[in-house]
């Protein structure tokens, strides 16, 4: 009696290496589209965080500008002995708050590569190489 009709002997039909390569290519294309979607999502999240940071820097800059706008009249008030204390307090308060908000916003900026996407790309590269090696055998 001859062996199984499929020639594999393990119950699975014999598949040509061309078909396997086509499947690997299809899987790779799907992985690439998923990687692009992941990268878009990560970049969107990064852009949102940076937009908030930019708003904080802008608010800090605005408060520093207000401090300068108050500083000019306060210099004039220095000439009037009893009004300079109030003007100086406002200048210092605006400067401190403006610098704090600006520094907090600057600290929140994040310019980096999308970590999840890079890790996923490495995994997919290893998977694709394993698939190609197993197809070749």
One Martini backbone bead per residue (centre of mass of N, CA, C, O) as a GRO file, in nm:
protein
  137
    1UNK     BB    1   0.097   0.035   0.022
    2UNK     BB    2   0.067   0.355  -0.008
    3UNK     BB    3   0.090   0.655   0.075
    4UNK     BB    4  -0.025   0.938   0.106
    5UNK     BB    5  -0.158   1.164  -0.121
    6UNK     BB    6  -0.004   1.428  -0.005
    7UNK     BB    7   0.304   1.337   0.093
    8UNK     BB    8   0.347   1.404   0.413
    9UNK     BB    9   0.224   1.204   0.659
   10UNK     BB   10   0.052   1.434   0.863
   11UNK     BB   11  -0.241   1.539   0.730
   12UNK     BB   12  -0.115   1.749   0.545
   13UNK     BB   13  -0.101   1.941   0.293
   14UNK     BB   14   0.083   2.018   0.030
   15UNK     BB   15   0.288   2.308   0.016
   16UNK     BB   16   0.398   2.554  -0.157
   17UNK     BB   17   0.642   2.791  -0.141
   18UNK     BB   18   0.484   3.014  -0.292
   19UNK     BB   19   0.242   3.018  -0.099
   20UNK     BB   20   0.401   3.081   0.154
   21UNK     BB   21   0.521   3.347   0.054
   22UNK     BB   22   0.248   3.487   0.009
   23UNK     BB   23   0.162   3.475   0.305
   24UNK     BB   24   0.397   3.636   0.417
   25UNK     BB   25   0.340   3.891   0.257
   26UNK     BB   26   0.058   3.941   0.368
   27UNK     BB   27   0.141   3.956   0.665
   28UNK     BB   28   0.341   4.190   0.627
   29UNK     BB   29   0.136   4.396   0.522
   30UNK     BB   30  -0.040   4.393   0.775
   31UNK     BB   31   0.182   4.477   0.972
   32UNK     BB   32   0.246   4.747   0.844
   33UNK     BB   33  -0.035   4.873   0.882
   34UNK     BB   34  -0.028   4.843   1.193
   35UNK     BB   35   0.225   5.013   1.239
   36UNK     BB   36   0.115   5.274   1.126
   37UNK     BB   37  -0.118   5.299   1.325
   38UNK     BB   38   0.058   5.306   1.579
   39UNK     BB   39   0.226   5.553   1.505
   40UNK     BB   40  -0.009   5.750   1.482
   41UNK     BB   41  -0.106   5.724   1.775
   42UNK     BB   42   0.157   5.809   1.914
   43UNK     BB   43   0.183   6.087   1.772
   44UNK     BB   44  -0.083   6.198   1.877
   45UNK     BB   45  -0.011   6.186   2.177
   46UNK     BB   46   0.243   6.364   2.154
   47UNK     BB   47   0.102   6.615   2.036
   48UNK     BB   48  -0.084   6.665   2.276
   49UNK     BB   49   0.134   6.706   2.491
   50UNK     BB   50   0.277   6.940   2.333
   51UNK     BB   51   0.035   7.133   2.329
   52UNK     BB   52   0.021   7.175   2.631
   53UNK     BB   53   0.310   7.277   2.664
   54UNK     BB   54   0.277   7.520   2.474
   55UNK     BB   55   0.058   7.659   2.641
   56UNK     BB   56   0.234   7.700   2.892
   57UNK     BB   57   0.452   7.870   2.756
   58UNK     BB   58   0.261   8.093   2.660
   59UNK     BB   59   0.159   8.172   2.942
   60UNK     BB   60   0.436   8.247   3.050
   61UNK     BB   61   0.494   8.467   2.840
   62UNK     BB   62   0.255   8.644   2.912
   63UNK     BB   63   0.338   8.697   3.208
   64UNK     BB   64   0.607   8.831   3.138
   65UNK     BB   65   0.481   9.060   2.978
   66UNK     BB   66   0.317   9.171   3.212
   67UNK     BB   67   0.562   9.237   3.385
   68UNK     BB   68   0.672   9.448   3.190
   69UNK     BB   69   0.415   9.628   3.190
   70UNK     BB   70   0.451   9.685   3.498
   71UNK     BB   71   0.745   9.787   3.517
   72UNK     BB   72   0.724  10.060   3.384
   73UNK     BB   73   0.530  10.200   3.586
   74UNK     BB   74   0.705  10.133   3.834
   75UNK     BB   75   0.938  10.319   3.763
   76UNK     BB   76   0.769  10.567   3.795
   77UNK     BB   77   0.684  10.506   4.095
   78UNK     BB   78   0.964  10.539   4.222
   79UNK     BB   79   0.943  10.849   4.228
   80UNK     BB   80   0.711  10.762   4.417
   81UNK     BB   81   0.767  10.654   4.730
   82UNK     BB   82   0.473  10.499   4.815
   83UNK     BB   83   0.421  10.306   4.534
   84UNK     BB   84   0.657  10.092   4.481
   85UNK     BB   85   0.576   9.840   4.643
   86UNK     BB   86   0.327   9.745   4.486
   87UNK     BB   87   0.463   9.726   4.211
   88UNK     BB   88   0.685   9.521   4.290
   89UNK     BB   89   0.501   9.290   4.372
   90UNK     BB   90   0.370   9.249   4.091
   91UNK     BB   91   0.622   9.191   3.933
   92UNK     BB   92   0.717   8.945   4.092
   93UNK     BB   93   0.463   8.773   4.062
   94UNK     BB   94   0.462   8.757   3.753
   95UNK     BB   95   0.744   8.638   3.719
   96UNK     BB   96   0.712   8.380   3.885
   97UNK     BB   97   0.465   8.262   3.741
   98UNK     BB   98   0.577   8.272   3.452
   99UNK     BB   99   0.828   8.097   3.499
  100UNK     BB  100   0.686   7.845   3.605
  101UNK     BB  101   0.504   7.787   3.362
  102UNK     BB  102   0.729   7.778   3.152
  103UNK     BB  103   0.897   7.547   3.284
  104UNK     BB  104   0.674   7.335   3.290
  105UNK     BB  105   0.625   7.329   2.986
  106UNK     BB  106   0.913   7.255   2.901
  107UNK     BB  107   0.921   6.982   3.064
  108UNK     BB  108   0.676   6.848   2.885
  109UNK     BB  109   0.841   6.813   2.656
  110UNK     BB  110   0.842   6.557   2.381
  111UNK     BB  111   1.121   6.418   2.204
  112UNK     BB  112   1.048   6.110   2.044
  113UNK     BB  113   1.032   5.794   1.987
  114UNK     BB  114   0.820   5.535   1.923
  115UNK     BB  115   0.844   5.269   2.127
  116UNK     BB  116   0.623   5.064   2.050
  117UNK     BB  117   0.685   5.056   1.750
  118UNK     BB  118   0.979   4.962   1.769
  119UNK     BB  119   0.922   4.698   1.920
  120UNK     BB  120   0.727   4.583   1.708
  121UNK     BB  121   0.923   4.585   1.470
  122UNK     BB  122   1.124   4.385   1.589
  123UNK     BB  123   0.928   4.149   1.619
  124UNK     BB  124   0.842   4.139   1.316
  125UNK     BB  125   1.118   4.082   1.203
  126UNK     BB  126   1.161   3.814   1.348
  127UNK     BB  127   0.913   3.677   1.235
  128UNK     BB  128   0.980   3.704   0.933
  129UNK     BB  129   1.247   3.549   0.947
  130UNK     BB  130   1.122   3.285   1.046
  131UNK     BB  131   0.930   3.244   0.807
  132UNK     BB  132   1.144   3.235   0.586
  133UNK     BB  133   1.313   3.003   0.701
  134UNK     BB  134   1.073   2.794   0.708
  135UNK     BB  135   1.016   2.811   0.397
  136UNK     BB  136   1.293   2.719   0.286
  137UNK     BB  137   1.294   2.423   0.422
   0.00000   0.00000   0.00000
